């Protein structure tokens, strides 16, 4: 009887006999039961700490004998029928080893010194060959070989299970042990990783990604740039796109690949447009959710990529929205907007040659396209309209956001926008647009950045003359219109309409004192109630917080918005969340 927390002498003796007679059919059932008992015992940390080297030597002998049997089977298909029990024995042997090295550096070191890592990788290579041979047998054999064909089909699952357990063992022996990681990398890189990452079995792919993640470090990540190794990084990206639920694969991308700009650039050139979109979405997710900075080198590379591909968005003018290159351009713009929101990454992008000019030029093109015909870039606003699913939704809004960020406290870029006649263009995009959420907020923010400590831009806006309010079919559908009187603007009623009723139903009941909009209630100089509530709705304030503006800028945006709009919703008008559009200005 063994003391608690130890492998009993009897069990150790049984393992020794199994190691000596592992291939004898009579010993297999009892041998499998013995291994299962050892596997269960190794779940106890105290048992792991008292394991002896001789026990691991016995397990190594079992691995070697089974590997010889697999090699023989690969040479002679007639022996397939006897391999099933051997594969079960192999799987349990790997489970036992896997459990024995959990959080036990001593056992990890003993196993490595005995050569268990090399032996395990050799077994994995044999299992890969066996799988290929079984597949060939299933495809090629005729009905006269029915017995062998049935054996081939029966062995596919036991072979896959042994494969999975072997990778789990490698993952555990490498965890927290640099010497084991070095040994695995030396033998497994690159062929074993490449073969496993492209395996059809999702569990094998996942366990391989665990081993790869554990072994990677900055130096090895750079190795992946080399021509013969780049396929591993490509396989990781393709697998993460194919199986997004595999967490280890995502961790490889976010914790290793994305931290090496040279590797990202090399990968990007090899990827298809859908794969590029997936990569960019991973980058964007890391930036938004984990506040990850992509660094100056990668930011500049992505900016250049955007400059090269951005006009592909114009292909979205057609009814089809399946242009894959345009999706890449949209994701690149999203990343640039996030990057320019960070001081550390904004400055190099502000100095990036051509980025501001390209963004302004593209804004002009899509804005003009939206006016020339009805398409995704046409300004639309409809009460109760369902959310639109289209890759170009938000594109104009993000272009203006990028322009505003590039001009933040940058006199050179402020002047450049002035010279390219960009200020009127931005002012012309201050209306509510269902296809571009927050576009008016971003336009006001851009104007704020363009005029900060820039007298010429301030004077340019001051010299602009109001030519009357912009046409607003939305207000007309609500039975409202804007009138200018004595350099003041008022929203007056033209009659109650079905859309106005729809708006009131959407917003809920109005206060008791109001049944229809008061004709002049939006003129704050004449209506004390409106003067008291001349502020943005709480929902808009929350939107401004979501925009992640630099410290102190949100308040300036609110002040500038009040100065520009001069018209605000009020509670007793029933227009609680329907701020009026900025009138169109001309120089």
Residue, then its C-alpha position, 0 to 999 in steps of 0.5 A: x500500500x503506497x502512502x497518500x500522494x504517491x504511485x504505489x509500487x504495485x502500479x509502478x510494477x504493472x507499468x514496467x511489465x506493460x513497457x516490456x510487453x506492450x505489443x502482446x495482445x494479451x496484455x493490452x486490456x490490462x495495460x490500458x486499465x493500468x495507464x488509466x489509473x496512472x493518468x487519474x492519479x497524476x491529477x493530484x499535484x502531490x502524486x506528480x511531485x513524487x513521480x520517479x524517473x523510472x516511471x517516465x522511462x517506462x512510458x517512453x518505452x511504450x511510446x517507442x514500441x507503439x511507434x514501431x508498430x505504426x511504422x510497420x503498419x504503414x509498410x503493410x496494410x494487412x496489419x491494420x486490424x491490430x492497430x486499434x488497441x495500440x492507438x488507444x494505448x498510445x492515447x492513454x500514454x500521452x494523457x498520462x504524460x500530459x497530466x504528469x507535467x502540469x505545473x511541475x517543472x521537475x517532471x518537465x525537465x526529466x521528460x525532456x532529458x529522457x528524450x520524450x519531446x523528440x519521441x513524441x514529435x516522431x510519433x506525431x509525424x508517424x500519425x500524420x503519415x498513417x492518416x494520409x495512408x488511411x485516406x488513400x486506402x479508403x479512396x483507392x481500395x476496391x471491393x475485394x479489399x473490403x476488410x482492409x477498407x473497413x479497418x481503415x475507416x475504423x482507425x480514423x477516430x483512434x488515430x485522431x484522438x492519439x494525435x490530439x493527446x500528443x499535442x496536448x502533452x507538448x503544450x503542457x511540457x512547454x508551459x512555463x519551461x523555456x528549455x522545453x519550448x526551445x526543444x520543441x521549436x528546434x524539432x517542430x519548426x516549421x513543418x510540424x506546425x504547418x501541417x497541424x495548422x492546416x489539419x481538417x480536425x479542428x481540435x488538432x488545429x486548436x491544440x497545435x495553436x496552443x503549442x505554437x503560442x507557448x513557444x513563440x517569442x519576439x525573436x521567433x515571431x520575426x523568424x516567421x517573416x522568412x520566405x519558408x516560414x511565412x506560410x505558418x503565419x498565413x496559416x494562423x490567419x486563415x485558421x483564425x478566419x475559418x474558426x474564429x472561436x479558437x481562442x489560442x489562434x486569436x491570441x497568436x495574432x494579437x499577442x505576437x503577429x500584430x506586434x511585429x510590423x514587418x511581419x504584418x506588412x509581409x503578410x498583408x501582401x500575401x493575403x486575399x481581400x477577405x483575409x485582409x478584412x479579417x486581419x484589419x478587423x482583428x487589429x481594430x478590435x484590439x485597438x477599441x477593446x484593449x486600447x492597443x497601440x499599433x505603433x508608428x511603423x504599422x500606422x504609416x503602412x496602413x495609411x499608405x495602403x488606404x491611400x492606394x485603395x480608398x477610391x475602390x469605395x466608389x464602386x459601392x455606388x452600384x446596387x451590389x455591395x460585395x466589392x471586397x477591395x472596398x471593404x478593405x478600404x472601409x476597415x483601413x479608414x476605421x483603423x486610421x480614425x482610431x489611430x489618430x485618436x491617440x496622441x502617440x499615433x496621431x502625430x506621425x499620421x499627421x505628417x504622413x505625406x498625402x493622407x490628408x489630401x487623399x481623405x479630402x479628395x475622397x470626401x469631395x467625390x463621395x459627397x458629389x456622387x451622393x448629390x448626382x444620383x440616389x445612392x448609398x452616399x446620398x443624405x437620407x433621414x427618415x423617422x423610424x427607418x430601419x438600420x441599413x446594412x451596407x459597407x459604406x454606411x458611416x464612411x463619410x462620417x469617418x472621413x470627416x472624423x479622420x480629417x478633423x483628427x489630422x487637423x487637431x493642433x496642427x497648423x500645417x494641416x489646418x492651412x492645407x484644408x483651407x487651401x483645398x477649399x475643404x471648410x465649405x465641404x465639411x460645413x455642407x455635411x452637418x445635416x443628419x444622415x441615416x447613412x452616416x451616424x454622428x456625421x454632424x458631430x464629427x463635422x462640428x469637431x472638425x471645424x473646431x480643430x480647423x479654427x483652433x488658434x487659426x485666425x485665417x480659418x476663423x475669418x473665412x467662416x466669419x465672412x461667409x454669408x447665410x443664403x437661407x436654410x438648406x432644403x430639408x425634406x425631413x422637416x417638411x414631412x413633419x409639417x415644419x419649415x425654417x424661416x429667417x427673420x431679422x437675422x434670426x431663424x425659427x421653425x414654424x409649423x405648416x400643418x400637422x402631418x402623418x410623419x409628425x404623428x409618427x414622431x410623437x408616437x416614437x418619442x412618447x407622449x409630450x408634456x400636458x401643455x402641448x398637443x402640436x408643435x408651437x410655431x415659434x417655440x424653437x426661437x430661444x430669444x422669444x421662448x423662455x422655456x427653450x432658452x432654459x433648455x438650449x442644450x443638447x439632448x442627453x442622448x447626444x451628450x452620450x454620443x459625444x462621450x462615445x466619440x473619445x474626443x481629447x480632454x476638454x474638446x467635448x465642451x468646446x464642441x458643444x459651445x461651437x454647436x450652439x453658436x452654429x446651429x442656434x436652434x435647439x430641441x425643447x421638451x414642450x415642442x415634442x421634438x426631443x431628439x431631433x436637432x435641426x440641421x445646420x443651414x447651408x453657408x456660401x462664401 
